[in-house]
Amino acid sequence: MSRNDFKGMTTNERLYFSGNLNNFKKALKRNDEKKVREILQQVYVDDKSIELILKNNKISPLNKIVKRFLNFFLKINPKI
């Protein structure tokens, strides 16, 4: 689909009509920032909006690092 095909559509509509809605939801669930960006770029979402979507869904490299640390820490200290 071209940029003009998505004109006037919301992001959700773009994802649905492009067939990417389920892949997008899965990428969000996995906190896969790279895949989320890739999918949104495929449906011509601008960079500012992508950053806002990532922020609103709490997807960032820092969040991944914190989650890994907490998972590791809780494995070695399960009583906490």
C-alpha positions, 0 to 999 in steps of 0.5 A: 500500500502507498502513503496515499492509501492511508491518508485520513486513517488512524494508526489502528486503521492503518495497522488493520487494513495493512494486515499488521494489527496482530503482529503489532500487538504481539510486538508490543506484548514482547516489548520489541521496540525494533519490530514495533518501529518497523511495523509503524514505519510500514504504514507511514506513521511519522517518527514523532508519533512512533516515539509517542506510541513507544513512550505510551506503551512503556517500550524503551531500551532503559525499560528492557535493561531494568526488566532484565536486571530485576529478573536476574536479581529476583532469581538470585534473591527469590525471597524479595 
